[in-house]
């Protein structure tokens, strides 16, 4: 009798999960999505430049500097955004000032 109660095959796994489980997960998922949006929200800067976009902007900006070189990438950003530009190099915010 003791061995029968300790046998895991004796219990039905669906009886262990209550029927309210799917109903409870919806508010939790909505809360997690809301917290993710708040965590990734960043104030818009008054300085022009590529957007942050959950970390993709810095990767693209840094990749452009590695691919094109500093001079060509600076010229590209100056033509695109003007003479005062905010970019990311090596994960750090960098300002390009030119005339």
N, C-alpha and C positions, 0 to 999 in steps of 0.2 A: 504494500500500500504506500509506503514512504517513497519507494523508487518510482512508482507511477506518478506521484505528484511532482517529483523533480524532473521528470522526463519532459524536455522542451517540445517534443512532437505531440504531447498530450494536449497542448493548448492551441487554439486557432489564433493565428496572428491578427486576423481582422477583428476579433473580439477585444483585443488589447487597444486598438485605435478607436477612439470615440467617433460617433457620426458627426460631431460638431467640428472636427478638425479642419475640413475645407472652409467652413464659415469663419473660423478664427484666423486662417492664414491670409485672407484677403485684406483685412485692416493692417496686418503686420507688413505685408508687401507694399501697400500704399504708403505707410509710414516710412519704410525703408527708402522708397523712391523719392519721397519728399525730402528726407534727410540727405540723400545723395545730391539732389538738385541744390539744396542750400549749401552743402559742402563745396560744390563745384562752382557756385556763383561767385563772380568776381566783379567788382565795380568797374564800370567802363572808364577808361582813362581819357583825359582830355588831350593826351599826346597821341598823334596818329601812329599807326603801325599795325602789323598783323595781329589778329585776335588771339586770345589764349586758348579758347575752345577745348577745355579739359586736358590741357597739356600737349595737344597736337601742334598748336602754333609755335611753341618753343622748339619742338623737334624739327619742324619744317624750316624755321628760321636758322637754326644751327646747321641743318643739312645744307641749306643754300650757301652759307658761308664756307662750309667745307668743300662743296662742289664747285662753286664759282670763284672762290678766293675772296679775300677781304675787299679789294678794290672794286671788282665787278659787282659783288653783292651790295656794297654801299651805293654804287651808282644805280642799281636796280631799285633799291628801296627809296632813294632820293627821287627818282623819276616817278615812282608809284605813289609815295605818301608826302613828299615835300622835303624841305631842308632840315627839319627836326623830326627824327623818327625814333621810335622805341622798338627794339628787337631783342631777341634772346640769343646770347652766345654762351655756350657751355652751361645752360640752365640758369644764367643770371641775366637780369634785365640790363640792357645796354642801350645807351642813347647815341645816335649818330647825328652829329651836327655838321652841316656843310652849307656852302653857299654856291 
